[in-house]
Amino acid sequence: MPTLGPLMLQALEKQDMVLAGDILLIMGGLTIIGTLISDILLRLIDPRIRAGALKG
């Protein structure tokens, strides 16, 4: 099973824009979900981060 890099390159070479768009959509969604999970875990682990820290 090919990884996403070569699969994306192959899709672009064959002008399969549906597959290329799907790969971008999935990778973008996974990036956002990963960042959200990272932020939540950091909030739970680091006591210096408070929910109201940005309030004036």
N, C-alpha and C positions, 0 to 999 in steps of 0.2 A: 504494500500500500504506500503510495507516494506521500511525502510530506506536503504541507501547504505551499511552500515556496515553489518547488518544481511544478506542482499542480496549477498554481496561479500563472506561472510563466507559460505552461502549455496551453492553458485556456486563452491567454492573451494572444499567443502565436496563432491559434486556430480561430481567433476572433469570436470565442464563445463568451459573450458579454454577460449572459445570465449566470454562468458558473463563476466568472470573475467577480461579478457583483455580489453573488451569494457568499463567496469567500471573504470579501471585504466586509460585508454585513455581519457575518458570524464573528470574524476577528475583532471588529469594532465593538460588538456586543460583549464578547468575552473580556475585552480590555476594560470596558466600563464596569462590568460586574466584578472583575478582579480588583479594580481600584476601589470600588465601594466596600468590598470585603476587607481590603487592606485598611481603609480608613476606620471601619467599625472595630477591627481588631486592635488598631493603634489606640483608639479611644478607650477600649476596655483595659488595655495593658498599661498605658502610660497615665499615671495619676495627675501629671501636670496639665493635661488637656481637660479643660472644663467646657461644658456646653454653653455657658454664658460668658466666655472669655472675650467675645467680640463686642459685647454690649459696652457702650460708653460709660 
